[in-house]
Amino acid sequence: MIGARTQDRGLATRETLAPKRPAGARHFDPAAAGKVLAKKIAGSWLRLRFARPPGPAGARLVLMYHQVVAARPATDHRAGMEITAATLKAHLAELGRHFELVSLARIADPEPSGRPLCALTFDDGWRDNYEVAFPILRQLGVAATIFLPAGLIGTGRHPWFARLWALAAQARDEGKGQAFAAFFARRLPGWGRPGLGEGQLPALVAAMLAVPGTEIEETIGEAFMALGLAERSTRQLLSWEEAACMGRGGVSFGSHGLRHYALPPLPRTEKEAEIGDSLAILRAKGLPVVPFFCFPNGRWDRESLDLLAEAGYRGGVTTDMGCNFGRAEPFLLQRIALHDYIASTPSLLWYRLWQAGLGERGRKA
């Protein structure tokens, strides 16, 4: 049975996975449509109320993106991680009118700023960050920071959760969904609702976060073998050459660990490697580095924070949704996760900012 260690209390699981809809499911849902309309109205009100220059006083936003794609997928377990190129352009145009778009390093600067600040971050170093996002950022002259799992870049290997997604997709396509569910139910009794239906794969990912990453990797490899499936080698992450090109074009890089392993279940020596070695690799590659750490899956513990300071980091970012005001804790900066299914229009973007607390602080300012 896969490890029984208890997850230290840290931050909530990051918002990454959306349920896979049944093929062709595009029926009209009046209740859902009503909720979207209400969000758009609320977002439009917030835009009018708080977005007049100079904007919400003291706000320092850090936006969290993952993948940038050409077209919005109809059914895809990555839906909670993807934003289309068109939506990203719209975000940058809207935010640029009301915020000063700055580097991540400016967010942690204690000096007051005349305008509210906003920094863009991209997690995981996906290949499409270079192919789709980078041309947009360069065209608009917008800075961004990409958090790289340094031990995976240039290797052809995939993050463990991407391996799990690929396994689940193959199992579903080849009629082995029940075998997939049975295998992981045996290995992870904490997976409450085994299966590949709505919400079940995200629940499996959440259950895995209490287990050391090396055990997760081994278990996924064993599952491929047990189900008689082969892993595919299509490159999903950036190459070092692509990262260097982006670095010359105004993109900076921070650490996402070596292998995207959640830190709390790891022994201290592995935490030290994930934190210290990853930063050393980025610097050795000659990239423009901002010494910030992005906690994989948003998980951290006190020992991890101490190791960040010892390794020379200036700060860290979480997956906790919120705005940073005043003298925010530099090693636990909050961010606002954005993707196409929750922020595809300017009004929905503003509603998301309100959810993160922008409206409440703006009202007090």
Residue pairs with C-beta under 8 A, 6 or more apart in sequence:
1 186
1 187
1 188
1 189
2 187
2 188
2 208
2 211
2 215
2 216
2 219
3 210
3 211
3 212
3 215
3 265
5 210
5 211
5 212
5 265
6 210
7 209
7 210
7 262
7 264
7 265
7 299
8 264
8 265
8 299
8 301
9 301
10 264
10 295
10 298
10 299
10 300
10 301
11 295
11 298
11 299
11 300
11 318
11 319
11 320
12 298
12 319
12 320
13 205
13 206
13 209
13 297
13 298
13 299
13 319
14 297
14 298
14 319
14 337
15 80
15 319
15 321
15 337
16 66
16 80
16 81
16 161
16 202
16 205
17 77
17 78
17 80
17 81
17 201
17 202
17 205
18 76
18 77
18 78
18 79
18 80
18 341
19 77
19 197
19 198
19 199
19 201
19 202
20 75
20 76
20 77
20 196
20 198
20 201
21 74
21 75
21 198
22 75
23 75
25 75
26 74
36 348
39 347
39 348
39 351
40 345
40 347
40 348
40 351
41 347
42 351
42 354
43 345
43 346
43 347
43 348
43 349
43 350
43 351
43 352
43 354
44 347
44 350
46 350
46 351
46 353
46 354
46 358
46 359
47 346
47 347
47 350
49 359
49 362
49 363
50 56
50 358
50 359
50 362
50 363
51 97
51 98
51 350
53 98
53 115
54 114
54 115
54 116
55 98
55 99
55 115
55 116
56 116
56 323
56 358
56 361
56 362
56 365
57 116
57 361
57 362
57 365
58 112
58 116
58 325
58 326
58 361
58 365
59 99
59 116
59 117
59 323
59 324
59 325
59 358
59 361
59 362
60 107
60 113
60 116
60 117
60 118
60 119
60 323
60 324
60 325
60 328
61 99
61 116
61 117
61 118
61 119
61 323
61 324
61 336
61 353
61 356
61 358
62 104
62 107
62 118
62 119
62 121
62 317
62 324
62 333
62 334
62 335
62 336
63 91
63 95
63 118
63 119
63 120
63 121
63 335
63 336
63 338
64 121
64 123
64 317
64 319
64 335
64 336
64 337
64 338
65 83
65 88
65 120
65 121
65 122
65 123
65 133
65 338
65 339
66 81
66 82
66 83
66 122
66 123
66 124
66 126
66 339
67 78
67 81
67 82
67 83
67 124
67 126
67 128
67 129
68 82
68 83
68 84
68 85
68 88
68 122
68 126
68 128
68 129
68 132
68 133
68 136
69 82
69 83
69 84
69 85
69 128
69 132
70 84
70 85
70 132
71 84
72 82
72 84
72 340
72 344
73 79
73 82
76 82
77 165
77 168
77 169
77 201
78 165
79 339
79 340
79 341
80 339
80 341
81 339
82 339
82 340
83 91
83 338
83 339
83 340
83 343
84 340
84 344
85 132
85 133
85 136
87 340
87 343
87 344
88 133
88 136
89 136
89 140
90 345
90 346
90 349
91 338
91 343
91 349
92 101
92 136
92 140
92 142
93 140
94 346
94 349
95 101
95 118
95 349
96 140
96 142
98 116
99 115
99 116
99 117
99 118
100 113
100 115
100 116
100 117
100 118
101 118
101 119
101 120
101 142
101 143
102 117
102 118
102 119
102 143
103 119
103 143
103 145
103 252
103 290
104 119
104 121
104 145
104 252
104 254
104 290
104 292
104 317
105 252
105 290
105 292
105 314
106 113
106 117
106 119
107 117
107 119
107 324
107 333
108 292
108 314
108 315
108 328
108 330
108 333
110 327
119 143
119 144
119 145
120 137
120 142
120 143
120 144
120 145
121 144
121 145
121 146
121 147
121 254
121 294
121 317
121 335
122 129
122 133
122 144
122 145
122 146
122 147
123 146
123 147
123 256
123 294
124 147
124 148
124 149
124 159
124 237
124 256
124 260
125 146
125 147
125 148
125 149
125 152
125 153
125 237
125 238
125 243
125 256
126 236
126 237
126 238
127 235
127 236
127 237
127 238
127 242
129 146
129 238
129 246
130 238
130 242
130 243
130 245
130 246
133 144
134 245
134 246
134 249
134 251
136 142
137 143
137 144
137 249
137 250
137 251
138 249
138 250
141 250
142 250
143 250
143 251
143 252
144 250
144 251
144 252
145 251
145 252
145 253
145 254
145 290
145 292
146 238
146 243
146 246
146 251
146 252
146 253
146 254
147 253
147 254
147 255
147 256
147 292
147 294
147 317
148 238
148 243
148 253
148 254
148 255
148 256
148 278
148 282
149 159
149 237
149 256
149 257
149 258
149 259
149 260
149 278
149 296
150 255
150 256
150 257
150 258
150 277
150 278
150 279
150 281
150 282
151 257
151 258
151 259
151 277
151 278
151 281
152 158
152 159
152 237
152 258
152 259
152 260
153 237
153 238
153 239
153 240
153 243
154 239
154 240
156 233
156 235
158 166
158 236
158 237
159 237
159 259
159 260
160 208
160 213
160 216
160 217
160 220
160 259
160 260
160 261
161 205
161 260
162 236
163 217
163 220
163 231
164 201
164 204
164 205
164 208
164 220
165 201
166 231
166 232
167 180
167 220
167 223
167 224
167 227
167 229
167 231
168 180
168 196
168 201
170 176
170 227
170 229
171 177
171 179
171 180
171 196
171 227
171 229
172 180
172 196
174 229
176 227
176 228
176 229
177 195
177 196
179 226
179 227
180 196
180 223
180 227
181 194
181 195
181 196
181 200
182 194
183 223
183 226
183 227
184 191
184 194
184 204
184 219
184 223
185 191
185 194
187 219
188 204
188 207
188 208
188 211
190 207
190 210
191 203
191 204
191 207
192 203
192 207
193 199
193 200
193 203
194 200
194 204
208 216
209 262
209 265
209 297
209 299
210 265
211 219
211 265
212 261
212 265
212 266
212 270
213 259
213 260
213 261
213 262
213 265
213 266
214 261
216 261
217 259
224 230
224 231
238 246
240 285
243 253
243 285
243 287
244 285
244 286
244 287
247 253
247 286
247 287
247 288
251 288
252 287
252 288
252 289
252 290
253 282
253 287
253 288
253 289
253 290
254 282
254 289
254 290
254 291
254 292
254 293
254 294
254 317
255 275
255 278
255 279
255 282
255 292
255 293
255 294
255 313
256 278
256 293
256 294
256 296
257 263
257 274
257 275
257 278
257 293
257 296
258 273
258 274
258 277
258 278
258 281
259 274
260 296
260 297
261 270
261 274
261 296
262 295
262 296
262 297
262 299
263 271
263 274
263 275
263 295
263 296
263 299
263 300
263 301
263 304
264 299
264 300
264 301
264 304
266 274
268 303
268 307
271 303
271 304
271 307
272 307
272 311
275 293
275 304
275 307
275 308
275 311
275 313
276 307
276 311
279 289
279 291
279 293
279 311
279 312
279 313
282 289
283 289
290 314
291 312
291 313
291 314
291 315
292 313
292 314
292 315
292 316
292 317
293 308
293 313
293 315
293 316
293 317
293 331
294 316
294 317
295 304
295 316
295 317
295 318
295 319
297 319
298 318
298 319
298 320
300 316
300 318
300 332
305 316
305 331
305 332
308 316
308 331
309 331
313 331
314 330
315 330
315 331
315 333
316 330
316 331
316 332
316 333
317 333
317 335
318 332
318 333
318 334
318 335
319 335
319 337
320 332
320 334
320 335
321 334
321 335
321 336
321 337
321 355
321 356
322 334
322 335
322 336
322 356
322 357
323 334
323 336
323 353
323 356
323 357
323 358
323 361
324 333
324 334
325 361
328 334
334 356
336 352
336 353
336 356
338 349
338 352
342 348
342 352
343 349
343 351
343 352
353 359
